[in-house]
Amino acid sequence: MVKSLWASVQGDPVFMRRVNGWLTMFWLAMIPISLVTGWVKSVVYVSALSLWALVSGHWSAWQAARVEVTQEAEARKREKEDLAGDVVTKLVEQTNVEPA
């Protein structure tokens, strides 16, 4: 159940864009809060930020790689298709062209 939910969430680019947008807004809001509260002087806080940076960086690289793999598969599929030949075959089947 959780695995299928996770797969459907990752397959939805609109949802992923919204999640990443809200996370970006959250971390932008945390900058002044961190400075005012003095959290930036905390080793634990800075370590947590570093871990989050690593995770989010790898996550975005993984998402980009997934898109590239999909694009490459679609390009290979298009290369194998003979669209012009299919159109000519369909025209020959559906029309009655005879010499004049």
Backbone hydrogen bonds in HBPLUS format (Angstrom, degrees):
<---DONOR---> <-ACCEPTOR-->    atom                        ^
c    i                          cat <-CA-CA->   ^        H-A-AA   ^      H-
h    n   atom  resd res      DA  || num        DHA   H-A  angle D-A-AA Bond
n    s   type  num  typ     dist DA aas  dist angle  dist       angle   num
A0005-LEU N   A0001-MET O   3.01 MM   4  6.19 153.2  2.08 145.8 153.7     1
A0006-TRP N   A0002-VAL O   2.86 MM   4  6.04 160.7  1.90 149.3 154.5     2
A0007-ALA N   A0003-LYS O   2.94 MM   4  6.15 154.9  2.00 144.2 151.2     3
A0008-SER N   A0004-SER O   2.98 MM   4  6.14 157.1  2.03 143.1 148.9     4
A0009-VAL N   A0005-LEU O   2.94 MM   4  6.13 151.1  2.02 147.5 155.7     5
A0010-GLN N   A0006-TRP O   3.01 MM   4  6.20 159.9  2.05 148.7 153.6     6
A0011-GLY N   A0007-ALA O   3.00 MM   4  6.10 137.3  2.19 139.1 150.7     7
A0012-ASP N   A0009-VAL O   3.27 MM   3  5.40 157.8  2.33 102.2 108.8     8
A0016-MET N   A0012-ASP O   3.09 MM   4  6.36 166.2  2.11 156.3 160.4     9
A0017-ARG N   A0013-PRO O   2.89 MM   4  6.00 153.3  1.96 142.9 150.0    10
A0018-ARG N   A0014-VAL O   3.01 MM   4  6.26 155.5  2.07 146.6 153.1    11
A0019-VAL N   A0015-PHE O   2.87 MM   4  6.14 164.4  1.90 156.8 161.0    12
A0020-ASN N   A0016-MET O   2.95 MM   4  6.06 169.2  1.97 149.2 152.5    13
A0021-GLY N   A0017-ARG O   2.91 MM   4  5.98 147.5  2.02 139.6 149.2    14
A0022-TRP N   A0018-ARG O   2.89 MM   4  6.14 162.0  1.92 153.5 157.2    15
A0023-LEU N   A0019-VAL O   2.92 MM   4  6.14 158.1  1.97 151.4 158.0    16
A0024-THR N   A0020-ASN O   2.97 MM   4  6.07 151.9  2.05 140.7 148.1    17
A0025-MET N   A0021-GLY O   3.00 MM   4  6.29 158.8  2.04 147.1 152.6    18
A0026-PHE N   A0022-TRP O   2.90 MM   4  6.09 155.9  1.96 147.0 153.9    19
A0027-TRP N   A0023-LEU O   2.99 MM   4  6.23 164.6  2.01 150.8 153.6    20
A0028-LEU N   A0024-THR O   2.93 MM   4  6.13 150.3  2.02 148.4 157.1    21
A0029-ALA N   A0025-MET O   2.97 MM   4  6.17 153.3  2.04 145.8 152.7    22
A0030-MET N   A0026-PHE O   2.95 MM   4  6.22 134.9  2.16 138.9 152.3    23
A0031-ILE N   A0028-LEU O   3.39 MM   3  5.55 148.5  2.50  99.2 107.3    24
A0034-SER N   A0030-MET O   2.76 MM   4  5.72 156.1  1.82 146.3 152.4    25
A0035-LEU N   A0031-ILE O   3.08 MM   4  6.35 153.9  2.16 148.0 155.1    26
A0036-VAL N   A0032-PRO O   2.88 MM   4  6.06 165.8  1.90 154.3 157.6    27
A0037-THR N   A0033-ILE O   2.98 MM   4  6.02 166.5  2.00 150.9 154.9    28
A0038-GLY N   A0034-SER O   3.06 MM   4  5.84 123.9  2.39 130.7 142.8    29
A0039-TRP N   A0034-SER O   3.05 MM   5  4.99 124.0  2.37 139.1 148.6    30
A0041-LYS N   A0038-GLY O   3.14 MM   3  5.76 163.3  2.17 114.9 120.1    31
A0042-SER N   A0039-TRP O   2.82 MM   3  5.21 161.5  1.86 115.6 121.8    32
A0046-VAL N   A0042-SER O   3.05 MM   4  6.29 170.4  2.06 153.9 156.3    33
A0047-SER N   A0043-VAL O   2.87 MM   4  5.96 151.4  1.95 144.9 153.4    34
A0048-ALA N   A0044-VAL O   2.89 MM   4  6.14 154.3  1.96 146.6 153.6    35
A0049-LEU N   A0045-TYR O   2.91 MM   4  6.24 157.5  1.96 151.7 157.9    36
A0050-SER N   A0046-VAL O   2.93 MM   4  6.14 153.4  2.00 142.7 150.1    37
A0051-LEU N   A0047-SER O   2.93 MM   4  6.19 158.5  1.97 150.2 155.6    38
A0052-TRP N   A0048-ALA O   2.89 MM   4  6.13 159.9  1.93 148.8 154.7    39
A0053-ALA N   A0049-LEU O   2.85 MM   4  6.09 155.1  1.91 147.5 154.4    40
A0054-LEU N   A0050-SER O   2.97 MM   4  6.25 156.2  2.03 147.8 153.9    41
A0055-VAL N   A0051-LEU O   2.90 MM   4  6.16 169.1  1.91 155.9 158.6    42
A0056-SER N   A0052-TRP O   2.83 MM   4  5.95 174.2  1.83 156.9 158.9    43
A0057-GLY N   A0053-ALA O   2.93 MM   4  5.87 152.4  2.00 140.2 148.3    44
A0058-HIS N   A0054-LEU O   3.00 MM   4  6.16 166.0  2.02 152.0 155.4    45
A0059-TRP N   A0055-VAL O   2.85 MM   4  5.96 153.8  1.92 149.5 158.0    46
A0060-SER N   A0056-SER O   2.95 MM   4  6.10 162.3  1.98 145.0 148.8    47
A0061-ALA N   A0057-GLY O   3.06 MM   4  6.25 154.8  2.13 142.9 150.3    48
A0062-TRP N   A0058-HIS O   2.88 MM   4  6.03 153.3  1.95 145.0 152.4    49
A0063-GLN N   A0059-TRP O   2.91 MM   4  6.19 157.6  1.96 150.1 156.1    50
A0064-ALA N   A0060-SER O   2.95 MM   4  6.13 159.2  1.99 146.4 151.9    51
A0065-ALA N   A0061-ALA O   2.93 MM   4  6.15 152.9  2.01 143.8 151.4    52
A0066-ARG N   A0062-TRP O   2.94 MM   4  6.22 151.6  2.02 147.9 155.6    53
A0067-VAL N   A0063-GLN O   3.10 MM   4  6.42 154.9  2.16 147.2 153.1    54
A0068-GLU N   A0064-ALA O   2.99 MM   4  6.29 159.2  2.03 148.8 154.6    55
A0069-VAL N   A0065-ALA O   2.94 MM   4  6.16 156.0  2.00 150.1 156.1    56
A0070-THR N   A0066-ARG O   3.05 MM   4  6.29 159.6  2.09 147.5 152.8    57
A0071-GLN N   A0067-VAL O   2.87 MM   4  6.14 160.5  1.91 153.2 158.8    58
A0072-GLU N   A0068-GLU O   2.89 MM   4  6.05 157.4  1.94 147.8 153.9    59
A0073-ALA N   A0069-VAL O   2.99 MM   4  6.20 156.6  2.04 147.8 153.9    60
A0074-GLU N   A0070-THR O   2.99 MM   4  6.24 157.2  2.04 148.9 155.0    61
A0075-ALA N   A0071-GLN O   2.92 MM   4  6.15 152.2  2.00 146.2 154.1    62
A0076-ARG N   A0072-GLU O   2.95 MM   4  6.21 158.6  1.99 148.9 154.2    63
A0077-LYS N   A0073-ALA O   2.99 MM   4  6.18 152.9  2.07 143.4 151.1    64
A0078-ARG N   A0074-GLU O   2.94 MM   4  6.18 154.4  2.00 146.4 152.8    65
A0079-GLU N   A0075-ALA O   2.96 MM   4  6.21 149.2  2.05 146.1 154.5    66
A0080-LYS N   A0076-ARG O   3.17 MM   4  6.41 145.7  2.29 142.9 150.8    67
A0081-GLU N   A0077-LYS O   3.24 MM   4  6.49 133.8  2.46 139.0 150.8    68
A0081-GLU N   A0078-ARG O   3.26 MM   3  5.15 132.8  2.50  92.7 105.0    69
A0086-ASP N   A0082-ASP O   2.90 MM   4  6.12 153.7  1.97 151.4 159.5    70
A0087-VAL N   A0083-LEU O   2.94 MM   4  6.20 153.9  2.01 150.9 157.5    71
A0088-VAL N   A0084-ALA O   3.02 MM   4  6.30 163.0  2.05 151.3 155.4    72
A0089-THR N   A0085-GLY O   2.95 MM   4  6.11 163.7  1.98 148.8 153.5    73
A0090-LYS N   A0086-ASP O   2.97 MM   4  6.11 158.6  2.02 144.7 150.5    74
A0091-LEU N   A0087-VAL O   2.89 MM   4  6.12 156.4  1.95 149.8 156.5    75
A0092-VAL N   A0088-VAL O   2.92 MM   4  6.14 160.5  1.96 153.4 158.4    76
A0093-GLU N   A0089-THR O   2.98 MM   4  6.18 153.5  2.05 145.3 152.7    77
A0094-GLN N   A0090-LYS O   2.95 MM   4  6.10 152.9  2.03 147.1 154.1    78
A0095-THR N   A0091-LEU O   2.92 MM   4  5.77 132.2  2.15 147.1 155.9    79
